[in-house]
Each structure stands twice: as C-alpha cells, then as structure tokens.
Amino acid sequence: MITRARIGLLMTGQGLVHRAFRGSALTMLSFGGIQGIRLVSNLILTRLLFPEVFGLMTLIMVIIQGLNNFSDVGITPAILQSKRGDDRTFLDTAFTMQAIRGVFLWLGCCVLAYPAAHFYDVPEMMWFLPVAGITAMIFGLLPTKVETANRHMRIGRLTLVELATAAITTAITIALAAILGSAWALVIGLILGALIKVAMVHRLMPGPANSFRWDRDSAAELIRFGKWIMPSTIVGFVISQGDKAVLARLLTLTQLGIYNIAFFLASFPLMLGTAVISRMMIPIYRSAAEDPSPAQMHRVRVVRVALTGIFMLLLTALAVFGHDIVTALYDDRYREAGSLVTLIALASIPALIGLSYDQAALARGDTRGFFWVTLVRAVLFLTLFTVGALQAGIPGALAGQALAAVLSYPMLVRLARRHGVWDGWHDLGYGILGLALAALLLG
C-alpha cells in the first residue's frame, strides 16, 4: 500500500521531485521513442542508400547546426528562466525574433554553399545545402507553446506530438529513399518533417497562437540574456559538431558515414541526458533558488544522482555490447562501427558526470559564467580531439575528447560552487565507476 501510494504521488503530486520525475520520464519516453524510430529508419535507410550518402548528410547537418549555434540568442532558456516567461507580449516578441533569425539562417546556408563544397571537396553540397537550409526558416515559425510546456514541466502532449512527428517523417523519408535512392530523399524528408512538426505544435499544443509583435522591453530582456548565450552556443558548436568537422577533413565520405552510424548509437545516453537536463534542470534549479532550504537542495541532489545513474547504465550497456549491437543490426559495410561504439561510449562518461552544472548558471541568469565554462570546454575539446586524430586516428581523437572533459572539470566545479549546487560525492562515485569500466574494457 505504501509503495502504491508513493507511485500515485509521483504520478499526480505537484512537488519538485514529483514534477521532475514525470517530466524526466516523459522526456526519456519522447527522446527514447524518437531515437527508436530513428534507429528503425537508420536500419532501413542503410539498406536503401550507400554509406557516402550518410557522410554527405553529416556534413550538411554540421554546417546547418553551426549556423544555428552562431546565431543562437538563447530564446528557449530565456523563456524558461524569465519572470515574464508566461507573458503574451514577451512570448510574441521571442517568436518574432526567432522567425527573423530563421530567414538569416537560410541565407547563411546559401552563402556558404560554394565555400563548403570547395573546402570539403564535395561538389554536391552546392545544391543540397541551400535546399536543406529551408528547414531553418520553417523552424523559425515554431510556436513558443513548446517552451511554455517545458517551463511548467507539463510535457505529456508535447511528447505525443514529438513522437508522432518523428514517426510520420520517418515513413515519408523511407518512401522517398525507396523512390529516389539518393541524398535528395533525406533532404526532402528534413523539410517535410519540419513542416509537419510546426503544424502539429500549432494545432495540437494548448495555449494561444503566436503573432508577430515587437515589444522594446521584451526584446531588450531577451537580448540582454542572450548576449552571452550567443558566444556560448558558438563555442558549444565545437563540442557538439567539432568531431565531425575535424574528421571530415581526414576521412572519406564512406568512413565518415560509418563513424556517424557509430556516433548515432553510442551518443544516445549523453544526448538523452542533455535533452532531459536542458528541459528539467533549469526549472528545478530555479525552484531551488527561490527556496534554498536544505530539504529542497537534498531533493535536487536526489534527482541529479538518479538521472546520472540512468544515463551511466545506458552508456555501460553500449560500451559492453557495442560490437554485438552493430553486428546484429547492420550489414558488413558497417562492421567497423562496432568497435567505435565502445570507444565513443567510454569517451562520453566524463562529460556525463558534470552535465547539469551549467544549467544552474542559466537558471540564475548567469550567462556570462555559462559562456566561460563553455569556451574552456570547447578549446580543450577541439585542441585535444584534433591532436589525437592526427596522431592516432579516431581512437586518439576520442581519447582527446575524454581528456578534455576531465581537464575542464575544475571550471565546472567553480561554476557549480558559485551557485551552491556542487556535489563532490556524486562526481567522485560516478568517476570511479567510469574509470573501472574503461579499465575493464580496454585493459
């Protein structure tokens, strides 16, 4: 009876831990479901298309993501942490800024098409990149209903919308691949998927529709918050996409496509952790800042320990069974991805341990501190990943990635201590587990 009562409270209670549990569970369901759909799509598409097609799409997405990061003014975290985050005028101004940014992102894709094709010696990018960039304009019209749902940790309907969007988009992309048999299937699928998501959020998510509006005070607050977010996301691009940008100069499109398959599988726990933490921890840290009692801080620690444990377990499973998973799922053309899954999973552990500390800074509006931590992490990552790649190929690059996360840890501790959220026992315990796993698998 006690267990049943506690489960019922978790499902219906309005306390911090209760809302965090439901929000985390739904985010995991959404992200896990989407990745599951992507896996099915991946398995089918790898049999319909050649590996170099995936290498080409990896390059295209690196450039689009780079442009996205270079123009990110932090609209989503601004809405999540602002006291005006539910104000209609504030939301409409944010929507307008987002739409304008989408147009400029597409223009950036057009401008970079020729230089990128020349730099990577891939002439096809001249045509693919401007067309794929249309997705930026479409996502610029995504309603702020998504941010509102995340702000209040009420994401049940959002989860359904995201899963439905992924399923429909996947079905369309597979059909296009069967018909066209080229990268155009993936590009057109991207565009149609963006249209479907915007339409479904607009029609199915609760809340008033956005309109184009410009309020000077709202814009000033968004820009003031985003002045450190933009440089943070610029250097954050190095962390999220720098590996592919570096390897694209060292590998063939086929090898890059195989690496991307391995990365898709092995990065799932870290990407899931990032998705959960970016949605849940800002509201949680914001609540803790409003009520910094020992009991409330204990709840925050419990949430963080539980989340890290879940993601660590997933990384362990992928590190141990990576080769078997690739052998079971893919044909012989992708066999090399098996050992890469293990290495990528192990290299992700140091980053996982300190994953939520920078969100505490955003929750308190400390975008400057967030920027400096991100800058240090990016410089270390790009330097050590590149040196490792030049010296020892992909294994050396991944070793450099793990070392960069370890060396940037003191900066994360400094930021976490400033905002009263550092948990040394958490970090030490999971660090020891990570070292033991690496020694077992690589020894």
Long-range contacts (C-beta under 8 A, 24 or more apart in sequence): 15-299, 16-284, 16-287, 16-288, 16-296, 16-299, 16-300, 16-303, 17-299, 17-302, 17-303, 19-153, 19-283, 20-153, 20-280, 20-284, 20-303, 21-303, 22-153, 23-153, 23-155, 23-279, 23-280, 23-283, 24-276, 24-280, 24-303, 24-307, 26-155, 26-156, 26-158, 26-159, 27-155, 27-159, 27-275, 27-276, 27-279, 27-280, 28-272, 28-276, 28-310, 29-159, 29-163, 30-155, 30-158, 30-159, 30-162, 30-163, 30-275, 31-271, 31-272, 31-275, 31-276, 32-272, 33-159, 33-162, 33-163, 33-166, 34-162, 34-163, 34-166, 35-268, 35-271, 35-272, 37-163, 37-166, 37-167, 37-170, 38-166, 38-170, 38-264, 39-264, 39-265, 39-329, 40-170, 41-170, 41-173, 41-174, 42-261, 42-264, 43-329, 43-330, 44-174, 44-177, 45-173, 45-174, 45-177, 45-186, 46-261, 46-330, 46-331, 46-333, 46-334, 47-331, 48-174, 48-177, 48-178, 48-181, 49-177, 49-181, 49-182, 49-183, 49-185, 49-186, 50-254, 51-253, 51-254, 51-257, 51-258, 51-333, 51-334, 52-252, 52-253, 52-254, 52-257, 53-182, 53-183, 53-186, 53-257, 54-256, 54-257, 54-260, 54-261, 55-248, 55-251, 55-252, 55-253, 55-254, 55-255, 55-256, 55-257, 55-260, 56-122, 56-124, 56-125, 56-128, 56-183, 56-253, 57-183, 57-186, 57-187, 58-244, 58-248, 58-256, 58-257, 58-260, 59-116, 59-120, 59-122, 59-125, 59-244, 59-248, 59-253, 59-256, 60-125, 60-128, 60-129, 60-132, 60-187, 61-132, 61-241, 62-241, 62-244, 62-245, 62-248, 63-109, 63-112, 63-116, 63-129, 64-105, 64-109, 64-129, 64-132, 64-133, 64-135, 64-136, 65-237, 65-240, 65-241, 66-237, 66-241, 66-245, 67-105, 67-108, 67-109, 67-112, 67-133, 67-136, 68-105, 68-136, 68-233, 69-233, 69-234, 69-236, 69-237, 69-240, 69-241, 70-108, 70-230, 70-233, 70-234, 70-237, 71-101, 71-104, 71-105, 71-108, 71-230, 72-226, 72-229, 72-230, 72-233, 72-234, 73-97, 73-101, 73-222, 73-223, 73-226, 73-229, 73-230, 74-222, 74-225, 74-226, 74-229, 74-230, 74-232, 74-233, 74-367, 75-147, 75-222, 75-226, 76-147, 76-150, 77-225, 77-229, 77-282, 77-362, 78-221, 78-222, 78-225, 78-226, 78-229, 79-144, 79-147, 79-148, 79-151, 80-147, 80-150, 80-151, 80-282, 80-283, 80-286, 80-362, 81-225, 81-282, 81-286, 81-362, 81-363, 81-364, 81-365, 82-221, 82-225, 84-218, 84-221, 85-147, 85-148, 85-151, 86-148, 86-151, 87-218, 88-208, 89-213, 89-215, 89-218, 90-215, 90-218, 90-221, 90-222, 91-144, 91-147, 91-148, 91-210, 92-144, 92-210, 92-211, 92-212, 92-213, 92-215, 93-213, 93-214, 93-215, 93-218, 93-219, 93-222, 94-144, 94-147, 94-218, 94-222, 95-143, 95-144, 95-210, 95-211, 95-212, 95-213, 96-212, 96-213, 96-214, 97-219, 97-222, 98-140, 98-141, 98-142, 98-144, 99-140, 99-141, 99-212, 100-140, 101-140, 102-136, 102-137, 102-138, 102-139, 102-140, 102-141, 103-137, 103-140, 105-133, 105-136, 105-137, 105-140, 106-130, 106-133, 106-134, 106-136, 106-137, 108-133, 109-133, 109-136, 120-248, 120-249, 122-253, 124-183, 128-183, 128-184, 128-187, 131-187, 131-191, 132-187, 132-190, 132-191, 134-191, 134-194, 135-190, 135-191, 135-193, 135-194, 138-191, 138-194, 138-195, 138-198, 139-194, 139-197, 139-198, 141-198, 142-197, 142-198, 142-201, 143-198, 143-201, 143-202, 143-205, 143-207, 143-209, 143-210, 144-210, 145-201, 145-202, 145-205, 145-206, 145-207, 146-201, 146-205, 148-207, 149-205, 150-279, 150-283, 151-283, 152-283, 153-279, 153-280, 153-283, 155-279, 157-204, 157-205, 157-206, 158-205, 160-204, 161-197, 161-200, 161-201, 161-204, 161-205, 162-197, 164-200, 165-193, 165-196, 165-197, 165-200, 166-193, 168-193, 168-196, 169-193, 169-196, 169-197, 225-365, 225-367, 226-367, 227-367, 228-367, 228-368, 228-370, 228-371, 229-367, 229-370, 229-371, 231-371, 231-375, 232-367, 232-370, 232-371, 232-374, 232-375, 235-371, 235-374, 235-375, 235-377, 235-378, 235-379, 236-374, 236-378, 237-378, 238-378, 238-379, 238-381, 238-382, 239-374, 239-377, 239-378, 239-381, 242-378, 242-381, 242-382, 242-385, 243-385, 243-397, 243-401, 246-382, 246-385, 246-386, 246-389, 246-397, 247-389, 247-394, 247-397, 250-389, 250-390, 250-393, 258-333, 258-334, 258-336, 258-337, 258-340, 259-337, 259-340, 259-394, 261-326, 261-330, 261-334, 261-337, 262-322, 262-326, 262-337, 262-338, 262-340, 262-341, 262-344, 263-340, 263-344, 265-318, 265-322, 265-325, 265-326, 265-337, 265-341, 266-318, 266-319, 266-322, 266-340, 266-341, 266-342, 266-343, 266-344, 266-345, 266-348, 267-344, 267-348, 268-314, 268-318, 269-311, 269-312, 269-314, 269-315, 269-318, 269-345, 269-348, 269-352, 270-311, 270-315, 270-348, 270-351, 270-352, 270-355, 272-311, 272-314, 273-307, 273-308, 273-311, 273-352, 273-355, 274-355, 276-307, 277-307, 277-355, 277-356, 277-359, 278-359, 281-356, 281-359, 281-360, 281-363, 282-359, 282-362, 282-363, 283-363, 284-363, 285-359, 285-360, 285-363, 285-364, 285-419, 285-421, 286-363, 286-364, 288-421, 289-363, 289-364, 289-419, 292-420, 297-420, 297-421, 300-421, 301-423, 301-426, 304-356, 304-423, 304-426, 305-423, 305-426, 307-356, 308-352, 308-353, 308-355, 308-426, 308-430, 309-430, 311-352, 311-355, 312-349, 312-352, 312-430, 312-433, 312-434, 315-345, 315-346, 315-348, 315-349, 315-352, 316-345, 316-437, 318-342, 318-345, 319-345, 319-346, 319-437, 319-441, 320-441, 340-394, 342-441, 343-394, 343-395, 343-398, 344-398, 346-398, 346-402, 346-434, 346-437, 346-438, 346-441, 346-442, 347-398, 347-399, 347-401, 347-402, 349-402, 349-430, 349-434, 349-437, 349-438, 350-402, 350-405, 350-406, 350-409, 350-431, 350-434, 351-405, 352-430, 353-426, 353-427, 353-430, 353-431, 353-434, 354-405, 354-409, 354-412, 354-416, 354-427, 356-421, 357-412, 357-413, 357-415, 357-416, 357-421, 357-422, 358-412, 358-415, 360-415, 360-416, 360-419, 360-421, 361-415, 361-418, 361-419, 363-419, 364-419, 366-415, 366-418, 366-419, 369-415, 369-418, 370-415, 372-411, 373-408, 373-411, 373-412, 373-415, 376-408, 376-411, 377-404, 377-405, 377-408, 377-411, 380-404, 380-407, 380-408, 381-405
